Amino acid sequence: MRIAVALWLSAAACAEPSVIVAPSPGAQDPVSKPEPPPAPPALTELLRLPKALREVSGITALDGERLLCVQDEVGALFTVSLVANAVRSEPFGPKGDYEGLARVGTTPWVLRSDGVLLELASVPEGWQVARTVRLPERFTDWEGLCWDEAGARLLVMPKDRVGDDKELRDQRPVFAVDPVRAELVVEPVLVLRRKALIAAAAAGGHALPTRTTDKGRERVELELACSELCVVPGKRELLVLSAVDHLLLRVDFEGRLLAVRHLDPEVLPQPEGMTYLPDGRLVVASEGRGGRGRLVVASLP
């Protein structure tokens, strides 16, 4: 069932591929100048998914009308029509915790939460695992996966933090995988630092989540636990989705913070997947949290 919902989008977000989010209060343009007043409400579509995709996680666009999806319990690829609201599934493996999905040409890659990246090959009965790549074992919870076309590489990002060292626990690394050789690039291609992002947000006027301490002080609460990441089309920039913070952060490949967008928890209770359609609209997928999974698609203004 399709439901139309209205969300405020900032004019800056509408100037480039649309982001399905409410603007941060007082947010500023990435070049440190104030954003123009918000555009009129943009019409978005909320698509409720069938029960089989209640725990939808990774998504990737096949074309302007179809998505490929995984969910975190069943080893299957689901093709979802945004037009006909139809879903078709094809198995690729046993039950497991599958969190990320990307497409290199016509080849799907699936990220398992324990840090195994699976390359799939088409077979008459559906799909089968052709090759696997083991990601750094010091991380135990992986969710972020996307295709970086300009870099000809897959990008992967863990959700968890590692170790007791304060500096290491502050870091959020992004790794690259060569899909031709099915090999991990050992050193991270980008390391985001939580404290540096908090400082950049404060300097740029970007609002972040806060909490009140026992002593009555307001404190920034940014976990930056990556649920998904996505390369912004035509730009050397990344969107990093943190479901626990209900935030979408836009950064460049130097790790500089460009923008912050807050996600509405009423619309997207547990956002875990995102992908761009060919026309520049961004699709965000959320688990249902007791109800059906859902997709939100932003209409261009």
C-alpha positions, 0 to 999 in steps of 0.5 A, a space after each residue: 500500500 502506498 502512502 504519500 507523506 510530506 517531509 521538509 527538505 532543505 534547499 541545499 539538499 534539493 539542489 543535488 540528489 534529494 535526501 529524504 530527511 528533515 533538515 537539521 535545525 540551524 543547519 548550514 551549507 557545506 561551505 560554511 554559509 547559511 542555507 536558504 530558507 527551506 523549500 516548500 514541502 516535497 512530496 515523498 512516497 512511503 511504500 510498505 513492504 511485504 512481511 518477508 521484508 519486515 527486516 529489510 537491510 541492504 538495498 541497491 537500485 536495478 533501474 528507475 523502477 526496481 530495487 534489489 534487497 536483502 533482509 537480515 535473516 534469509 539468504 535470498 535476494 528480493 526484487 521489489 517493484 516501486 511501481 507495481 508494489 510486487 516482490 520476487 525472491 531468489 535464494 542464494 544461501 542459508 539463513 544468516 545475518 545479511 546486512 549490506 548489498 551492492 551491485 557491480 555491473 550485474 553482479 550482486 555482493 552481499 555483506 554478512 554481519 560477521 565480516 564476510 563479503 559474498 560475491 554472487 553468481 546467477 544459477 538456474 535456481 537463483 543465485 549461489 556464492 561464487 567468491 568470498 572476502 574476509 574483512 578485518 576480524 578485529 571488527 565483529 559487526 559489519 553493515 555498511 556496503 556500497 559500490 564506488 564507481 569512480 574508484 572501481 571499488 567496493 566500500 565497506 564500513 563496520 558498525 562496531 568500535 574496537 578496543 579500549 584505546 580511546 583514540 581507536 574507539 574514536 575512529 570509524 574506518 572505511 575499507 575498500 575491496 577490489 571486486 576483480 581480484 576479490 581482495 581487501 585493501 588492508 589499510 582504510 581508504 578513509 578514517 572518520 573521527 567522531 570527536 572531529 566530526 562533533 567539533 566540525 558540526 559545532 563550528 558549522 552550526 549543524 545540530 547533533 543529537 544531545 542528552 541531558 546528564 545527571 548533573 543537568 548538562 546538555 551533552 552531544 550524543 553521537 554514536 556514529 554506528 554505520 548502518 549503511 553508506 553510499 557514494 553521492 552520484 557525481 561527487 567524491 562524497 559519502 553519505 553515512 547512515 547511523 540508525 542509532 543516531 537517526 542521522 545522515 552525515 555527508 562527508 568528503 573523502 578527506 573526512 571533512 563534514 559537509 552536512 548533517 540531516 536528521 531522519 524522522 523516527 516516525 517515518 523511518 523507525 530503524 533505517 538500515 539501507 539506502 540507494 540512489 535511483 538513476 534520476 537522483 532520488 534517494 531511497 531509504 529502507 527501514 525495518 518495521 519495528 513490529 510492523 512491515 518494513 518500509 521504503 521512502 522515496 524522495 520526489 524531485 521538486 
